[in-house]
Each structure stands twice: as structure tokens, then as C-alpha cells.
Amino acid sequence: EDNVIVKDEIFGPVMSLMKFKTTEEVIKRANDTRYGLAAGILTQNIDLANTVSRSIRAGIIWINCYFAFDNDCPYGGYKMSGFGRDLGLDALHKYLHIKSVVTPIYNSPWL
């Protein structure tokens, strides 16, 4: 648990595999980090994969695959793994500035 590749966000071809006894244990261990960029789940039980994927705090979670991207799928991290999203419609928000303009309209038939 205290190994650098388990606790830190390492960029490169690195994957840490750990044994676990219960689903609750694996969720707790996966979330016990300051980072949350990506996670991978390998299982034959799709119900278990859905439960675990909804419980892990990471920006993207791959089930039975890894490092699969699509331009329509937002990509970005949780916690100290960054802010905002790249790719997908969500990526456009960092290029937009929302503005409200209020003008009083006097003698309007709709007011």
C-alpha cells in the first residue's frame, strides 16, 4: 500500500495489480490516494464492474480494456489529477465565457 506506484500518479507504462478479498476493500484501496486520473477494472461480472466503477473516484474508468479513447468521451481527473475535461462536449466549457445581460423593458405587453 505504501509503494510509490500505488500512491502516486505515475506516467508511463505502469500498472499496479493488487489482490483483494472484498469489493469494499478494493474500492477503499482504489480511493485511498490524492489522485484520480484513471482506473481499470478487469472482471467477467459486469454487475460488479458497474458497482465498482460508480464507487471509484477517478475521471475515467476502463472496464476490461485500458487506454481506450474516443473524441466524444470526456477525459480528465478527480482530486489532484487536474481540473476540467479534454475531449467531448465538456471540453468546450473552458473556451466559453458565460454572460448575463439584463435590460429593463418598459411598457411591454408580456410583463
N, CA, C and O atoms as CSV, one atom per row, in Angstrom:
chain,resi,resn,atom,element,x,y,z
A,1,GLU,N,N,0.813,-1.209,0.000
A,1,GLU,CA,C,0.000,0.000,0.000
A,1,GLU,C,C,0.848,1.261,0.000
A,1,GLU,O,O,0.409,2.292,-0.509
A,2,ASP,N,N,2.031,1.206,0.549
A,2,ASP,CA,C,2.866,2.397,0.637
A,2,ASP,C,C,3.836,2.526,-0.525
A,2,ASP,O,O,4.656,3.444,-0.548
A,3,ASN,N,N,3.754,1.634,-1.473
A,3,ASN,CA,C,4.643,1.667,-2.624
A,3,ASN,C,C,4.348,2.898,-3.476
A,3,ASN,O,O,3.193,3.304,-3.599
A,4,VAL,N,N,5.367,3.482,-4.054
A,4,VAL,CA,C,5.219,4.703,-4.858
A,4,VAL,C,C,4.246,4.494,-6.017
A,4,VAL,O,O,3.447,5.385,-6.306
A,5,ILE,N,N,4.292,3.347,-6.684
A,5,ILE,CA,C,3.402,3.158,-7.831
A,5,ILE,C,C,1.950,2.970,-7.420
A,5,ILE,O,O,1.053,3.049,-8.259
A,6,VAL,N,N,1.712,2.722,-6.138
A,6,VAL,CA,C,0.337,2.600,-5.654
A,6,VAL,C,C,-0.200,3.958,-5.216
A,6,VAL,O,O,-1.371,4.256,-5.449
A,7,LYS,N,N,0.619,4.775,-4.596
A,7,LYS,CA,C,0.173,6.041,-4.015
A,7,LYS,C,C,0.274,7.239,-4.953
A,7,LYS,O,O,-0.557,8.144,-4.878
A,8,ASP,N,N,1.266,7.266,-5.828
A,8,ASP,CA,C,1.494,8.440,-6.667
A,8,ASP,C,C,0.960,8.234,-8.078
A,8,ASP,O,O,0.684,7.113,-8.504
A,9,GLU,N,N,0.826,9.336,-8.781
A,9,GLU,CA,C,0.367,9.296,-10.160
A,9,GLU,C,C,1.588,9.179,-11.066
A,9,GLU,O,O,2.303,10.155,-11.293
A,10,ILE,N,N,1.811,7.996,-11.568
A,10,ILE,CA,C,2.993,7.730,-12.374
A,10,ILE,C,C,2.580,7.693,-13.836
A,10,ILE,O,O,1.639,6.992,-14.210
A,11,PHE,N,N,3.297,8.457,-14.662
A,11,PHE,CA,C,3.002,8.481,-16.088
A,11,PHE,C,C,3.971,7.553,-16.796
A,11,PHE,O,O,5.186,7.651,-16.626
A,12,GLY,N,N,3.428,6.674,-17.572
A,12,GLY,CA,C,4.256,5.708,-18.281
A,12,GLY,C,C,3.537,4.375,-18.326
A,12,GLY,O,O,2.412,4.252,-17.843
A,13,PRO,N,N,4.163,3.413,-18.886
A,13,PRO,CA,C,3.525,2.090,-18.983
A,13,PRO,C,C,3.614,1.332,-17.663
A,13,PRO,O,O,4.365,0.364,-17.541
A,14,VAL,N,N,2.840,1.781,-16.677
A,14,VAL,CA,C,2.877,1.180,-15.343
A,14,VAL,C,C,1.457,0.816,-14.931
A,14,VAL,O,O,0.533,1.614,-15.089
A,15,MET,N,N,1.289,-0.376,-14.410
A,15,MET,CA,C,0.000,-0.791,-13.873
A,15,MET,C,C,0.271,-1.533,-12.569
A,15,MET,O,O,1.073,-2.466,-12.536
A,16,SER,N,N,-0.395,-1.122,-11.503
A,16,SER,CA,C,-0.236,-1.833,-10.237
A,16,SER,C,C,-1.419,-2.776,-10.064
A,16,SER,O,O,-2.574,-2.358,-10.145
A,17,LEU,N,N,-1.130,-4.021,-9.832
A,17,LEU,CA,C,-2.146,-5.044,-9.603
A,17,LEU,C,C,-2.060,-5.478,-8.148
A,17,LEU,O,O,-0.979,-5.784,-7.644
A,18,MET,N,N,-3.213,-5.503,-7.476
A,18,MET,CA,C,-3.234,-5.860,-6.063
A,18,MET,C,C,-4.340,-6.873,-5.803
A,18,MET,O,O,-5.421,-6.794,-6.386
A,19,LYS,N,N,-4.061,-7.810,-4.935
A,19,LYS,CA,C,-5.083,-8.776,-4.538
A,19,LYS,C,C,-6.007,-8.134,-3.511
A,19,LYS,O,O,-5.609,-7.237,-2.768
A,20,PHE,N,N,-7.242,-8.608,-3.484
A,20,PHE,CA,C,-8.200,-8.105,-2.508
A,20,PHE,C,C,-9.157,-9.230,-2.151
A,20,PHE,O,O,-9.276,-10.214,-2.880
A,21,LYS,N,N,-9.846,-9.073,-1.006
A,21,LYS,CA,C,-10.783,-10.106,-0.545
A,21,LYS,C,C,-12.238,-9.703,-0.722
A,21,LYS,O,O,-13.081,-10.554,-1.003
A,22,THR,N,N,-12.551,-8.411,-0.561
A,22,THR,CA,C,-13.940,-7.967,-0.685
A,22,THR,C,C,-14.021,-6.775,-1.643
A,22,THR,O,O,-13.032,-6.086,-1.893
A,23,THR,N,N,-15.205,-6.559,-2.162
A,23,THR,CA,C,-15.430,-5.417,-3.052
A,23,THR,C,C,-15.217,-4.109,-2.300
A,23,THR,O,O,-14.650,-3.162,-2.846
A,24,GLU,N,N,-15.663,-4.054,-1.061
A,24,GLU,CA,C,-15.494,-2.845,-0.258
A,24,GLU,C,C,-14.022,-2.529,-0.056
A,24,GLU,O,O,-13.627,-1.363,-0.064
A,25,GLU,N,N,-13.212,-3.559,0.125
A,25,GLU,CA,C,-11.770,-3.362,0.308
A,25,GLU,C,C,-11.131,-2.767,-0.945
A,25,GLU,O,O,-10.326,-1.841,-0.852
A,26,VAL,N,N,-11.482,-3.291,-2.100
A,26,VAL,CA,C,-10.865,-2.786,-3.329
A,26,VAL,C,C,-11.296,-1.341,-3.610
A,26,VAL,O,O,-10.490,-0.548,-4.097
A,27,ILE,N,N,-12.530,-0.993,-3.318
A,27,ILE,CA,C,-12.997,0.385,-3.507
A,27,ILE,C,C,-12.252,1.324,-2.566
A,27,ILE,O,O,-11.801,2.391,-2.981
A,28,LYS,N,N,-12.121,0.932,-1.303
A,28,LYS,CA,C,-11.404,1.761,-0.329
A,28,LYS,C,C,-9.957,1.951,-0.753
A,28,LYS,O,O,-9.439,3.065,-0.686
A,29,ARG,N,N,-9.303,0.895,-1.185
A,29,ARG,CA,C,-7.904,0.981,-1.589
A,29,ARG,C,C,-7.739,1.820,-2.861
A,29,ARG,O,O,-6.768,2.567,-2.988
A,30,ALA,N,N,-8.662,1.702,-3.780
A,30,ALA,CA,C,-8.582,2.480,-5.019
A,30,ALA,C,C,-8.760,3.973,-4.753
A,30,ALA,O,O,-8.158,4.803,-5.435
A,31,ASN,N,N,-9.575,4.311,-3.776
A,31,ASN,CA,C,-9.840,5.712,-3.468
A,31,ASN,C,C,-8.852,6.311,-2.467
A,31,ASN,O,O,-8.876,7.518,-2.224
A,32,ASP,N,N,-7.996,5.489,-1.893
A,32,ASP,CA,C,-7.054,5.940,-0.870
A,32,ASP,C,C,-5.796,6.533,-1.512
A,32,ASP,O,O,-4.689,6.030,-1.316
A,33,THR,N,N,-5.982,7.589,-2.267
A,33,THR,CA,C,-4.887,8.289,-2.930
A,33,THR,C,C,-5.301,9.739,-3.153
A,33,THR,O,O,-6.489,10.063,-3.153
A,34,ARG,N,N,-4.320,10.597,-3.342
A,34,ARG,CA,C,-4.614,12.006,-3.617
A,34,ARG,C,C,-4.999,12.215,-5.070
A,34,ARG,O,O,-5.432,13.303,-5.449
A,35,TYR,N,N,-4.846,11.188,-5.881
A,35,TYR,CA,C,-5.033,11.327,-7.317
A,35,TYR,C,C,-6.260,10.555,-7.789
A,35,TYR,O,O,-6.822,9.749,-7.048
A,36,GLY,N,N,-6.663,10.809,-9.020
A,36,GLY,CA,C,-7.821,10.128,-9.562
A,36,GLY,C,C,-7.960,10.352,-11.053
A,36,GLY,O,O,-9.025,10.751,-11.525
A,37,LEU,N,N,-6.898,10.101,-11.797
A,37,LEU,CA,C,-6.975,10.312,-13.240
A,37,LEU,C,C,-7.720,9.177,-13.929
A,37,LEU,O,O,-8.691,9.418,-14.646
A,38,ALA,N,N,-7.275,7.942,-13.716
A,38,ALA,CA,C,-7.867,6.814,-14.435
A,38,ALA,C,C,-7.778,5.547,-13.603
A,38,ALA,O,O,-6.959,5.437,-12.691
A,39,ALA,N,N,-8.638,4.594,-13.937
A,39,ALA,CA,C,-8.629,3.283,-13.281
A,39,ALA,C,C,-9.066,2.236,-14.294
A,39,ALA,O,O,-9.752,2.542,-15.268
A,40,GLY,N,N,-8.666,1.024,-14.053
A,40,GLY,CA,C,-9.070,-0.082,-14.905
A,40,GLY,C,C,-9.642,-1.209,-14.070
A,40,GLY,O,O,-9.130,-1.515,-12.993
A,41,ILE,N,N,-10.699,-1.826,-14.563
A,41,ILE,CA,C,-11.348,-2.944,-13.877
A,41,ILE,C,C,-11.357,-4.131,-14.829
A,41,ILE,O,O,-11.821,-4.025,-15.964
A,42,LEU,N,N,-10.848,-5.245,-14.365
A,42,LEU,CA,C,-10.854,-6.479,-15.157
A,42,LEU,C,C,-11.709,-7.501,-14.434
A,42,LEU,O,O,-11.379,-7.916,-13.323
A,43,THR,N,N,-12.806,-7.908,-15.056
A,43,THR,CA,C,-13.724,-8.864,-14.435
A,43,THR,C,C,-14.644,-9.459,-15.489
A,43,THR,O,O,-14.827,-8.893,-16.567
A,44,GLN,N,N,-15.214,-10.595,-15.165
A,44,GLN,CA,C,-16.233,-11.194,-16.019
A,44,GLN,C,C,-17.636,-10.849,-15.530
A,44,GLN,O,O,-18.620,-11.152,-16.204
A,45,ASN,N,N,-17.733,-10.217,-14.360
A,45,ASN,CA,C,-19.014,-9.886,-13.749
A,45,ASN,C,C,-19.324,-8.408,-14.021
A,45,ASN,O,O,-18.785,-7.524,-13.356
A,46,ILE,N,N,-20.189,-8.149,-14.995
A,46,ILE,CA,C,-20.494,-6.773,-15.388
A,46,ILE,C,C,-21.237,-6.021,-14.290
A,46,ILE,O,O,-21.082,-4.806,-14.173
A,47,ASP,N,N,-22.034,-6.711,-13.488
A,47,ASP,CA,C,-22.714,-6.053,-12.367
A,47,ASP,C,C,-21.708,-5.547,-11.343
A,47,ASP,O,O,-21.835,-4.434,-10.832
A,48,LEU,N,N,-20.711,-6.367,-11.048
A,48,LEU,CA,C,-19.653,-5.966,-10.124
A,48,LEU,C,C,-18.856,-4.796,-10.714
A,48,LEU,O,O,-18.526,-3.848,-10.000
A,49,ALA,N,N,-18.551,-4.860,-12.000
A,49,ALA,CA,C,-17.809,-3.784,-12.662
A,49,ALA,C,C,-18.585,-2.469,-12.580
A,49,ALA,O,O,-17.985,-1.424,-12.328
A,50,ASN,N,N,-19.884,-2.495,-12.782
A,50,ASN,CA,C,-20.702,-1.281,-12.692
A,50,ASN,C,C,-20.727,-0.727,-11.276
A,50,ASN,O,O,-20.644,0.486,-11.084
A,51,THR,N,N,-20.841,-1.602,-10.286
A,51,THR,CA,C,-20.841,-1.163,-8.889
A,51,THR,C,C,-19.516,-0.510,-8.528
A,51,THR,O,O,-19.491,0.572,-7.943
A,52,VAL,N,N,-18.422,-1.162,-8.875
A,52,VAL,CA,C,-17.101,-0.642,-8.528
A,52,VAL,C,C,-16.812,0.646,-9.295
A,52,VAL,O,O,-16.269,1.589,-8.719
A,53,SER,N,N,-17.158,0.707,-10.568
A,53,SER,CA,C,-16.867,1.903,-11.363
A,53,SER,C,C,-17.607,3.127,-10.842
A,53,SER,O,O,-17.102,4.244,-10.959
A,54,ARG,N,N,-18.765,2.944,-10.283
A,54,ARG,CA,C,-19.522,4.075,-9.741
A,54,ARG,C,C,-19.008,4.499,-8.369
A,54,ARG,O,O,-19.349,5.577,-7.883
A,55,SER,N,N,-18.197,3.659,-7.750
A,55,SER,CA,C,-17.676,3.953,-6.415
A,55,SER,C,C,-16.256,4.503,-6.427
A,55,SER,O,O,-15.829,5.122,-5.453
A,56,ILE,N,N,-15.529,4.291,-7.497
A,56,ILE,CA,C,-14.151,4.766,-7.576
A,56,ILE,C,C,-14.143,6.217,-8.040
A,56,ILE,O,O,-14.806,6.573,-9.014
A,57,ARG,N,N,-13.384,7.049,-7.332
A,57,ARG,CA,C,-13.289,8.467,-7.666
A,57,ARG,C,C,-12.126,8.678,-8.642
A,57,ARG,O,O,-11.008,9.008,-8.246
A,58,ALA,N,N,-12.424,8.480,-9.911
A,58,ALA,CA,C,-11.441,8.687,-10.980
A,58,ALA,C,C,-12.170,9.279,-12.183
A,58,ALA,O,O,-13.369,9.068,-12.366
A,59,GLY,N,N,-11.435,10.012,-12.988
A,59,GLY,CA,C,-12.040,10.713,-14.121
A,59,GLY,C,C,-12.471,9.809,-15.255
A,59,GLY,O,O,-13.448,10.104,-15.944
A,60,ILE,N,N,-11.767,8.724,-15.461
A,60,ILE,CA,C,-12.158,7.746,-16.481
A,60,ILE,C,C,-11.860,6.358,-15.936
A,60,ILE,O,O,-10.822,6.126,-15.317
A,61,ILE,N,N,-12.776,5.453,-16.174
A,61,ILE,CA,C,-12.608,4.073,-15.715
A,61,ILE,C,C,-12.862,3.157,-16.898
A,61,ILE,O,O,-13.922,3.190,-17.522
A,62,TRP,N,N,-11.863,2.344,-17.185
A,62,TRP,CA,C,-11.981,1.376,-18.280
A,62,TRP,C,C,-12.351,0.015,-17.705
A,62,TRP,O,O,-11.761,-0.434,-16.722
A,63,ILE,N,N,-13.326,-0.634,-18.321
A,63,ILE,CA,C,-13.751,-1.973,-17.906
A,63,ILE,C,C,-13.334,-2.952,-18.994
A,63,ILE,O,O,-13.744,-2.844,-20.149
A,64,ASN,N,N,-12.507,-3.908,-18.590
A,64,ASN,CA,C,-11.996,-4.963,-19.487
A,64,ASN,C,C,-11.273,-4.409,-20.714
A,64,ASN,O,O,-11.265,-5.038,-21.772
A,65,CYS,N,N,-10.677,-3.251,-20.569
A,65,CYS,CA,C,-9.818,-2.656,-21.587
A,65,CYS,C,C,-8.988,-1.617,-20.864
A,65,CYS,O,O,-9.187,-1.384,-19.672
A,66,TYR,N,N,-8.069,-0.996,-21.560
A,66,TYR,CA,C,-7.293,0.064,-20.925
A,66,TYR,C,C,-6.766,1.007,-21.990
A,66,TYR,O,O,-6.372,0.578,-23.074
A,67,PHE,N,N,-6.760,2.273,-21.679
A,67,PHE,CA,C,-6.245,3.330,-22.528
A,67,PHE,C,C,-7.017,3.436,-23.846
A,67,PHE,O,O,-6.437,3.715,-24.895
A,68,ALA,N,N,-8.318,3.211,-23.777
A,68,ALA,CA,C,-9.195,3.358,-24.943
A,68,ALA,C,C,-9.822,4.747,-24.886
A,68,ALA,O,O,-10.413,5.121,-23.873
A,69,PHE,N,N,-9.697,5.510,-25.967
A,69,PHE,CA,C,-10.219,6.874,-26.013
A,69,PHE,C,C,-11.135,7.047,-27.211
A,69,PHE,O,O,-11.030,6.335,-28.210
A,70,ASP,N,N,-12.030,8.007,-27.084
A,70,ASP,CA,C,-12.898,8.410,-28.179
A,70,ASP,C,C,-13.052,9.916,-28.073
A,70,ASP,O,O,-13.100,10.452,-26.966
A,71,ASN,N,N,-13.131,10.599,-29.185
A,71,ASN,CA,C,-13.244,12.057,-29.162
A,71,ASN,C,C,-14.511,12.546,-28.472
A,71,ASN,O,O,-14.562,13.693,-28.026
A,72,ASP,N,N,-15.526,11.709,-28.375
A,72,ASP,CA,C,-16.770,12.104,-27.716
A,72,ASP,C,C,-16.766,11.816,-26.224
A,72,ASP,O,O,-17.703,12.202,-25.525
A,73,CYS,N,N,-15.749,11.158,-25.726
A,73,CYS,CA,C,-15.678,10.750,-24.320
A,73,CYS,C,C,-14.792,11.724,-23.543
A,73,CYS,O,O,-13.583,11.763,-23.771
A,74,PRO,N,N,-15.367,12.512,-22.628
A,74,PRO,CA,C,-14.557,13.465,-21.864
A,74,PRO,C,C,-13.466,12.747,-21.063
A,74,PRO,O,O,-13.677,11.647,-20.552
A,75,TYR,N,N,-12.298,13.389,-20.963
A,75,TYR,CA,C,-11.167,12.812,-20.265
A,75,TYR,C,C,-10.573,13.850,-19.322
A,75,TYR,O,O,-10.244,14.960,-19.740
A,76,GLY,N,N,-10.439,13.491,-18.062
A,76,GLY,CA,C,-9.840,14.369,-17.064
A,76,GLY,C,C,-9.923,13.721,-15.706
A,76,GLY,O,O,-10.642,12.739,-15.526
A,77,GLY,N,N,-9.195,14.260,-14.746
A,77,GLY,CA,C,-9.064,13.613,-13.455
A,77,GLY,C,C,-9.912,14.187,-12.347
A,77,GLY,O,O,-10.542,15.235,-12.488
A,78,TYR,N,N,-9.908,13.473,-11.245
A,78,TYR,CA,C,-10.520,13.902,-9.999
A,78,TYR,C,C,-9.392,14.276,-9.041
A,78,TYR,O,O,-8.219,14.010,-9.307
A,79,LYS,N,N,-9.757,14.882,-7.950
A,79,LYS,CA,C,-8.831,15.253,-6.876
A,79,LYS,C,C,-7.632,16.027,-7.438
A,79,LYS,O,O,-7.825,17.016,-8.146
A,80,MET,N,N,-6.409,15.604,-7.141
A,80,MET,CA,C,-5.218,16.339,-7.576
A,80,MET,C,C,-4.764,15.953,-8.983
A,80,MET,O,O,-3.652,16.286,-9.393
A,81,SER,N,N,-5.612,15.262,-9.709
A,81,SER,CA,C,-5.260,14.856,-11.073
A,81,SER,C,C,-5.745,15.846,-12.119
A,81,SER,O,O,-5.822,15.511,-13.301
A,82,GLY,N,N,-6.066,17.038,-11.704
A,82,GLY,CA,C,-6.405,18.065,-12.673
A,82,GLY,C,C,-7.820,18.574,-12.566
A,82,GLY,O,O,-8.666,18.029,-11.857
A,83,PHE,N,N,-8.036,19.645,-13.303
A,83,PHE,CA,C,-9.345,20.284,-13.338
A,83,PHE,C,C,-9.822,20.333,-14.779
A,83,PHE,O,O,-9.016,20.445,-15.703
A,84,GLY,N,N,-11.102,20.250,-14.965
A,84,GLY,CA,C,-11.655,20.343,-16.304
A,84,GLY,C,C,-11.539,19.032,-17.072
A,84,GLY,O,O,-11.055,18.024,-16.557
A,85,ARG,N,N,-11.990,19.078,-18.296
A,85,ARG,CA,C,-12.008,17.886,-19.140
A,85,ARG,C,C,-11.475,18.222,-20.519
A,85,ARG,O,O,-11.654,19.332,-21.021
A,86,ASP,N,N,-10.825,17.257,-21.112
A,86,ASP,CA,C,-10.424,17.317,-22.513
A,86,ASP,C,C,-11.328,16.363,-23.270
A,86,ASP,O,O,-11.870,15.418,-22.698
A,87,LEU,N,N,-11.483,16.614,-24.545
A,87,LEU,CA,C,-12.324,15.806,-25.431
A,87,LEU,C,C,-13.797,15.938,-25.049
A,87,LEU,O,O,-14.123,16.366,-23.942
A,88,GLY,N,N,-14.652,15.579,-25.943
A,88,GLY,CA,C,-16.087,15.617,-25.698
A,88,GLY,C,C,-16.637,17.032,-25.594
A,88,GLY,O,O,-15.895,18.012,-25.655
A,89,LEU,N,N,-17.928,17.115,-25.437
A,89,LEU,CA,C,-18.617,18.397,-25.323
A,89,LEU,C,C,-18.168,19.171,-24.084
A,89,LEU,O,O,-18.121,20.401,-24.104
A,90,ASP,N,N,-17.836,18.451,-23.003
A,90,ASP,CA,C,-17.407,19.108,-21.772
A,90,ASP,C,C,-16.129,19.916,-21.951
A,90,ASP,O,O,-15.905,20.874,-21.212
A,91,ALA,N,N,-15.299,19.558,-22.901
A,91,ALA,CA,C,-14.050,20.286,-23.132
A,91,ALA,C,C,-14.296,21.699,-23.655
A,91,ALA,O,O,-13.437,22.567,-23.499
A,92,LEU,N,N,-15.441,21.943,-24.265
A,92,LEU,CA,C,-15.746,23.270,-24.799
A,92,LEU,C,C,-15.945,24.315,-23.706
A,92,LEU,O,O,-15.762,25.508,-23.945
A,93,HIS,N,N,-16.318,23.871,-22.509
A,93,HIS,CA,C,-16.617,24.824,-21.441
A,93,HIS,C,C,-15.423,25.695,-21.073
A,93,HIS,O,O,-15.614,26.836,-20.653
A,94,LYS,N,N,-14.207,25.199,-21.215
A,94,LYS,CA,C,-13.053,26.031,-20.860
A,94,LYS,C,C,-12.798,27.121,-21.899
A,94,LYS,O,O,-11.987,28.016,-21.660
A,95,TYR,N,N,-13.466,27.064,-23.035
A,95,TYR,CA,C,-13.313,28.088,-24.061
A,95,TYR,C,C,-14.491,29.069,-24.080
A,95,TYR,O,O,-14.500,30.010,-24.874
A,96,LEU,N,N,-15.463,28.855,-23.226
A,96,LEU,CA,C,-16.659,29.687,-23.207
A,96,LEU,C,C,-16.660,30.596,-21.985
A,96,LEU,O,O,-16.170,30.223,-20.919
A,97,HIS,N,N,-17.204,31.769,-22.150
A,97,HIS,CA,C,-17.426,32.685,-21.048
A,97,HIS,C,C,-18.919,32.988,-21.024
A,97,HIS,O,O,-19.466,33.539,-21.979
A,98,ILE,N,N,-19.556,32.630,-19.950
A,98,ILE,CA,C,-20.996,32.837,-19.835
A,98,ILE,C,C,-21.249,34.249,-19.324
A,98,ILE,O,O,-20.593,34.725,-18.397
A,99,LYS,N,N,-22.200,34.892,-19.943
A,99,LYS,CA,C,-22.525,36.267,-19.575
A,99,LYS,C,C,-24.027,36.417,-19.501
A,99,LYS,O,O,-24.759,35.873,-20.328
A,100,SER,N,N,-24.482,37.157,-18.507
A,100,SER,CA,C,-25.895,37.518,-18.407
A,100,SER,C,C,-26.035,38.998,-18.715
A,100,SER,O,O,-25.270,39.820,-18.209
A,101,VAL,N,N,-27.002,39.334,-19.538
A,101,VAL,CA,C,-27.294,40.730,-19.863
A,101,VAL,C,C,-28.749,40.969,-19.495
A,101,VAL,O,O,-29.645,40.286,-19.989
A,102,VAL,N,N,-28.978,41.949,-18.619
A,102,VAL,CA,C,-30.328,42.259,-18.163
A,102,VAL,C,C,-30.654,43.675,-18.576
A,102,VAL,O,O,-29.915,44.610,-18.265
A,103,THR,N,N,-31.755,43.831,-19.273
A,103,THR,CA,C,-32.212,45.146,-19.709
A,103,THR,C,C,-33.673,45.298,-19.317
A,103,THR,O,O,-34.497,44.459,-19.680
A,104,PRO,N,N,-34.010,46.352,-18.584
A,104,PRO,CA,C,-35.425,46.541,-18.264
A,104,PRO,C,C,-36.205,46.948,-19.517
A,104,PRO,O,O,-35.754,47.793,-20.291
A,105,ILE,N,N,-37.346,46.356,-19.701
A,105,ILE,CA,C,-38.208,46.682,-20.838
A,105,ILE,C,C,-39.491,47.282,-20.264
A,105,ILE,O,O,-40.266,46.619,-19.575
A,106,TYR,N,N,-39.676,48.533,-20.570
A,106,TYR,CA,C,-40.842,49.235,-20.038
A,106,TYR,C,C,-41.990,49.153,-21.040
A,106,TYR,O,O,-41.775,49.129,-22.252
A,107,ASN,N,N,-43.193,49.110,-20.519
A,107,ASN,CA,C,-44.414,49.077,-21.320
A,107,ASN,C,C,-44.483,47.839,-22.224
A,107,ASN,O,O,-45.007,47.905,-23.336
A,108,SER,N,N,-43.966,46.744,-21.752
A,108,SER,CA,C,-44.002,45.509,-22.533
A,108,SER,C,C,-45.330,44.808,-22.308
A,108,SER,O,O,-45.792,44.732,-21.170
A,109,PRO,N,N,-45.959,44.291,-23.363
A,109,PRO,CA,C,-47.236,43.579,-23.196
A,109,PRO,C,C,-47.067,42.255,-22.448
A,109,PRO,O,O,-48.054,41.700,-21.967
A,110,TRP,N,N,-45.832,41.733,-22.336
A,110,TRP,CA,C,-45.618,40.448,-21.674
A,110,TRP,C,C,-45.328,40.581,-20.192
A,110,TRP,O,O,-45.252,39.572,-19.491
A,111,LEU,N,N,-45.163,41.794,-19.701
A,111,LEU,CA,C,-44.858,41.972,-18.278
A,111,LEU,C,C,-46.071,42.370,-17.487
A,111,LEU,O,O,-45.982,42.559,-16.274
